[in-house]
Amino acid sequence: MLRLITSLEQEGYDVGKGKDYGTALIGKDGSIHKSASGDHRFYFARVLGIKPVPLAISGVHEDWYLKNVGSGLHPRLLKQQLRAIGRRYS
């Protein structure tokens, strides 16, 4: 863990150093909920104040999707809505 913390302090969050991004879910109200994968790097980066911390969204709450994207598949609109959430947390 010490090597990870030292690396984050000296080099920031380098996505090329880990096996994958941390993952998160979008809640009913548009909040981000950290899920499995990439936990150590994510939490240490947050403690060290490193921003942004990249996350792969692995799922969204159905109610949030319907309210913000609508029924059906709308990839561009979904990306726009997810970027807006990312800006709130940056």
HELIX and SHEET records of a PDB file:
HELIX    1   1 LEU A    2  GLU A   11  1                                  10    
HELIX    2   2 ASP A   39  VAL A   47  1                                   9    
HELIX    3   3 GLU A   62  ASN A   68  1                                   7    
HELIX    4   4 PRO A   75  TYR A   89  1                                  15    
SHEET    1   A 3 ILE A  32  LYS A  34  0                                        
SHEET    2   A 3 GLY A  22  ILE A  26 -1                                        
SHEET    3   A 3 LEU A  55  VAL A  60  1                                        
END                                                                             
